[in-house]
Amino acid sequence: MRLPHRCTIQKRTMGTPDANGESLPVWTPDQTPVPCRLYYTSPGEQARRGVSGEAVSDSVWIILPPTVTIARDTYRVTTTQEGYAGTYRIASIRPRSGVAGEVHHYEIDLVEVPA
């Protein structure tokens, strides 16, 4: 499988508590550069929909190799790849298996994190 793009997988850790004892998550690079394939779903497939049911925007998906460590709330993906540049949280992870049952690759639904 051809993975022409590059991305960074960041891991969430808890930051230093402030004067009130509150700590915000800190995202630091965990795996980089990771070969990947970013793509948009075709309209109507997994597109986000408005109240009327009309497609509002295509979902951004990523394919990652089986060697990555990934989990929904602990990791996120960043990229500077043209057409996809941004930071994304993981909405869902679909491990795809090969013939012997081992994970061949991951397909991940991404949701952009506002800047």
Secondary structure, DSSP 8 states (H G I E B T S, - for coil): ----EEEEEEEEEE----TTS---EEEEEEEEEEEEEEEE--TTSS-EE-TTS-EEE--EEEEE-TTS---TTTEEEEE--TTT-EEEEEEEEEEEE-TTSSEEEEEEEEEE---
